[in-house]
């Protein structure tokens, strides 16, 4: 059965240049699934220009309403939603985000089938697609850029001025890091692995937590920690990661030993609701708290990382956190913690991020349209139906849609 997919124009402001499929990836889709037809909506901001899609053999149109499936990245404005279609984009509604309640309500009113990229998971609940690796890559780079600017060590250009990931790594090859630099990196998912890729490219030595906490070093080092390193059971018994995920209430933060011996913290973890904060405002005031730069890629505002007062922007990525007053200050203020908390980091590397995302989307999602959804990918991801109702898995959002919470 032939299915028409549309690469839709990104309309959110500030503009996002990323796309689900590059022209080359569109060709791969067509070669792998001849029943798939792809058209592109005309766009003046996409990282791949309209002409590139035309040259690859795809129609570019102002009106893509002939398509059945609409493929986008960011939220689609309510007035641009076409009734009765299937839409893929990051809706930012599954955590009941107040600012997008009207969007989900409009999707239901227009009887649209919504598939949020975040809801594309395997049978074990693991996310299959996303931009996490690129958030980690750019976030770690930005952390070093902040360090160089603040301490007058070196000047790295903004990622958005560079052509691609190879150019990013080439800039890192030019810098020299302080010999005593100690870095803690939290998380083990795609975000943390993206950040680790930057640390490893810089040839920073990785050490275990036991060595990191008890040794002195004459070269830059980093330590990667997971939830069972920076949390511990309150009763002193051995912790269990899966027990923690189910119910973190019996745990408390164990981050302070790392904070006492670290200069830089790269936050690449996933923070679950109800989990202990990694460090509080009180912790940041402690005389032994040594961290003076936080690259908060996870960017949970006013949450588990006390210095993250707000998300920063690609235009102005850095600010300072004054632990004594618990207020924002200039990023290079003496005694302040320098903060990088950009919440749309992959936008700085749109070409690589789009190509990586397209690889995952072709592998994990497109086959489901042509094999009767054998793995249940679409069934699990579908949030709303053509009847204008929430699916059973997402029925918990009804009070959110009705404005009752």
Buried (B, 14 or more C-beta within 10 A) or exposed (E): EEBEBBBBBBBBEEEBBBBBBBBEBBBBBBEEBEEBBBBBBEBEBBBBBBEBBEEBEBEBBEEBEEBBBBBBBBBBEEEEBBEEBBBBBBBBBBEBBEEBBEBBBBBBEBBBBBBBBBBBBEEEEEBBBBBBBBBBBBBBBBBBBBBBBBEEBBEBEBBEEBEBBEBBBEBBEEBEBEEEBBBBBBBBBBBBBBBBBBBEBBEBEBBEBEEBBEEEBEEBBBBBBBBBBBBBBEEEEEBEEEEBEEEBEBBEBBBBBBBBBBBBBBBBBBBEEEBBBBBBEEBBBBEEBBBBBBBBBBBBEEBBBBBBBEEBEBEEBBBBBBBEEBEBBEBBBEEBBBBBBBBBBBBBBBBBBBBBBBBBBBEBBBBBBBEEBEBEBBEBBBBBBEEEEBBEEBEEBEEBBEEEE
